[in-house]
Amino acid sequence: MILTFDLDDVIFNMKPLALEAFKRAGVPYIKQTSWNIDEIYDKKVCDNLVDLWASDFLYTMPVLDKEIPYILNGLMSQRDMEVFFVTERRLKQPEKTFRQLRQAGINCSYAQVYDEEGLKSDILRDIGPDIHFDDSPNVIRGCLAKSVPVTMISNNSTLYNHYLRPHVEYYTSLRGALMKKGLLNRTK
């Protein structure tokens, strides 16, 4: 079985990055309700978000759930399981992404990390996962169009993807998704 995972707002908590952007802009925090941040945030907040996404600050985000490294390591230890981490970060720095995963306690190899040029849904189609976990509306739609099996992580922090809920299987957390799919018990 091949599993692929997005990182930001699936494995790593991006709220500290958003809070920092608002702090730097000097305005109160507002939840992201649209994928297009220009529609909901003023220019200072957007500029700060872009700057932070392009900085090393991105690589310091904590895991959303302290059990996730343990769970992912358990999955990767299974003989019949292949696990890959596929992200669409702005600067395409797979070395930093790999180090972030390792520092979080996720014992992946460099070869399991995809942070490269290209449309994420095309990369996923080439990998051929049995399940991909993501929160991005653009990636979800791309996966659906290219017949890549996708499960959406959709919760109160990802209001920007709630409109897709009627069209795709979704869970409020990665741990919950893995549990419901019978994959969590494989890590014991």
ZAMI-101422 format. One line per field, with one value per residue (C-alpha): residue in one letter; x, y, z. Coordinates in nm, 4 decimals. Layout:
REM residues N
aa = (A	...)
px = (X	...)
py = (Y	...)
pz = (Z	...)
END
This chain:
REM residues 188
aa = (M	I	L	T	F	D	L	D	D	V	I	F	N	M	K	P	L	A	L	E	A	F	K	R	A	G	V	P	Y	I	K	Q	T	S	W	N	I	D	E	I	Y	D	K	K	V	C	D	N	L	V	D	L	W	A	S	D	F	L	Y	T	M	P	V	L	D	K	E	I	P	Y	I	L	N	G	L	M	S	Q	R	D	M	E	V	F	F	V	T	E	R	R	L	K	Q	P	E	K	T	F	R	Q	L	R	Q	A	G	I	N	C	S	Y	A	Q	V	Y	D	E	E	G	L	K	S	D	I	L	R	D	I	G	P	D	I	H	F	D	D	S	P	N	V	I	R	G	C	L	A	K	S	V	P	V	T	M	I	S	N	N	S	T	L	Y	N	H	Y	L	R	P	H	V	E	Y	Y	T	S	L	R	G	A	L	M	K	K	G	L	L	N	R	T	K)
px = (0.0000	0.1239	0.0254	0.1123	0.0770	0.0676	0.2515	0.1054	-0.2226	-0.2198	0.0929	0.2276	0.0282	0.0386	-0.1496	0.1726	0.2847	-0.0491	-0.0465	0.3040	0.1923	-0.0949	0.1315	0.3819	0.0979	-0.0312	-0.3878	-0.6051	-0.6015	-0.8799	-0.9327	-0.8624	-1.2016	-1.0825	-0.7836	-0.7241	-0.5834	-0.6038	-0.9838	-0.9886	-0.6694	-0.5250	-0.2015	0.0238	-0.1009	-0.0676	0.2855	0.3834	0.2341	0.4278	0.7506	0.7067	0.6268	0.9556	1.1589	1.3057	1.0166	0.8063	1.0375	0.9810	0.6082	0.5065	0.3130	-0.0647	-0.0843	0.2077	0.1095	0.1489	0.5275	0.4728	0.1843	0.3727	0.6850	0.4675	0.3219	0.6666	0.7890	0.5315	0.6818	0.3897	0.3648	0.5291	0.4935	0.5788	0.5509	0.4440	0.4264	0.3905	0.5995	0.6933	1.0730	1.1098	1.3697	1.3446	1.6483	1.4774	1.1506	1.3331	1.5063	1.1729	1.0191	1.3193	1.3253	0.9577	1.0525	0.9330	1.2005	1.1645	1.4389	1.5240	1.3841	1.0389	1.0156	0.8727	0.9127	0.9860	0.8694	0.5541	0.1845	0.1285	-0.1571	0.0721	0.3425	0.0824	-0.0531	0.3025	0.3552	0.0200	-0.0898	-0.3691	-0.4637	-0.3358	-0.4161	-0.4355	-0.6155	-0.5600	-0.8718	-0.6595	-0.4818	-0.8077	-0.9718	-0.6592	-0.6562	-1.0246	-0.9709	-0.6733	-0.8290	-0.5835	-0.7570	-0.7684	-0.8922	-0.9337	-0.8400	-1.1095	-1.1650	-1.2199	-0.8702	-0.9324	-1.2508	-1.1143	-1.1932	-1.5351	-1.7149	-1.5577	-1.6992	-2.0002	-1.7645	-1.4856	-1.4240	-1.3004	-1.1968	-1.1168	-0.7739	-0.5121	-0.5266	-0.9050	-0.8721	-0.6116	-0.8250	-1.1423	-0.9498	-0.8155	-0.4566	-0.4004	-0.4199	-0.1440	0.1063	0.0851)
py = (0.0000	0.3498	0.6448	1.0088	1.2996	1.6743	1.8556	2.1964	2.1809	1.8016	1.7083	2.0499	2.3217	2.6383	2.8580	2.9912	3.1143	3.2874	3.4424	3.5791	3.7339	3.9151	4.0226	4.1725	4.3504	4.4862	4.3647	4.1090	3.7501	3.6392	3.2744	3.1873	3.1335	3.1327	2.9727	3.3058	3.5121	3.8356	3.8107	3.8149	3.9781	4.3230	4.3645	4.3861	4.0512	3.8899	4.0255	3.8948	3.5539	3.5319	3.6410	3.3879	3.1067	3.1907	3.1998	2.9425	3.0199	2.7773	2.4915	2.5473	2.4706	2.2093	1.8926	1.9222	1.6063	1.4803	1.1202	1.1681	1.1022	0.7756	0.6784	0.7617	0.5791	0.2756	0.2859	0.3219	0.0185	-0.2057	-0.4215	-0.3733	0.0040	0.2857	0.6377	0.9643	1.3272	1.5544	1.9308	2.2417	2.4857	2.8086	2.7807	2.4090	2.3249	1.9487	1.9428	2.1792	1.9919	1.6648	1.8150	1.9477	1.6014	1.4430	1.7087	1.6366	1.2733	1.1352	0.8858	0.9177	0.9007	1.1871	0.9799	0.9902	1.3713	1.5433	1.9204	1.9957	2.1821	2.0650	2.0395	1.8404	1.6362	1.5304	1.4234	1.2300	1.0647	0.9509	0.8140	0.6346	0.6384	0.4226	0.7262	1.0847	1.3105	1.6865	2.0072	2.2253	2.2803	2.3092	1.9802	1.8055	1.9157	1.8175	1.4726	1.4210	1.5230	1.2851	0.9916	1.0096	0.8699	1.1604	1.2160	1.5735	1.7012	1.9579	2.1183	2.4574	2.5682	2.4816	2.6759	2.7410	2.3826	2.3275	2.3883	2.0651	1.8477	1.7267	1.6102	1.4263	1.2049	1.4196	1.3936	1.6587	1.5144	1.2913	1.0560	1.0279	0.9584	0.6879	0.5328	0.5251	0.3723	0.0932	0.2111	0.3271	-0.0231	-0.1312	0.0835	-0.1162)
pz = (0.0000	-0.0844	0.1338	0.0623	0.2999	0.2607	0.5388	0.6176	0.8130	0.7779	0.9769	1.0801	1.2563	1.0452	1.2917	1.4551	1.1119	1.0507	1.3982	1.3356	1.0041	1.1768	1.4626	1.2167	1.0348	1.3657	1.3155	1.4988	1.3744	1.1370	1.0367	0.6748	0.5105	0.1474	-0.0230	-0.1963	0.0912	-0.1101	-0.0818	0.2977	0.4303	0.3814	0.1853	0.4929	0.6246	0.2796	0.2368	0.5801	0.5054	0.1791	0.3521	0.6318	0.3864	0.2119	0.5339	0.7682	1.0063	0.7993	0.8966	1.2700	1.2744	1.5329	1.4587	1.4912	1.6998	1.9108	1.8262	1.4497	1.4381	1.6273	1.3990	1.0787	1.1975	1.2710	0.9216	0.7643	0.9579	0.7882	0.5151	0.2771	0.3289	0.1343	0.2732	0.0969	0.1996	-0.0866	-0.0395	-0.2550	-0.0613	-0.2274	-0.2343	-0.3100	-0.0474	0.0047	0.2349	0.4806	0.4519	0.5208	0.8261	0.9556	0.9331	1.1061	1.3803	1.4415	1.5069	1.1723	1.0681	0.6922	0.4332	0.2001	-0.0900	0.0730	0.0518	-0.2565	-0.2476	-0.6105	-0.9183	-1.0867	-1.0222	-0.7041	-0.8495	-1.1382	-0.8926	-0.6958	-1.0103	-1.0889	-0.7359	-0.7537	-0.3890	-0.2591	-0.0455	-0.0390	0.2605	0.1938	0.2903	-0.0192	-0.2296	-0.5448	-0.4772	-0.3818	-0.7075	-0.9046	-0.7445	-0.8193	-1.1835	-1.2196	-1.0329	-0.7430	-0.4317	-0.1888	0.1640	0.2788	0.6222	0.6975	1.0369	1.2026	1.0970	0.7319	0.6659	0.3150	0.2098	0.3698	0.0404	-0.0925	0.1851	-0.0198	-0.2958	-0.1137	0.1867	0.4747	0.8378	1.0959	1.1748	1.0213	1.3186	1.2803	0.9091	0.9648	1.2394	1.0274	0.7351	0.9561	0.9233	1.2794	1.4226	1.1807	1.3725	1.6968)
END
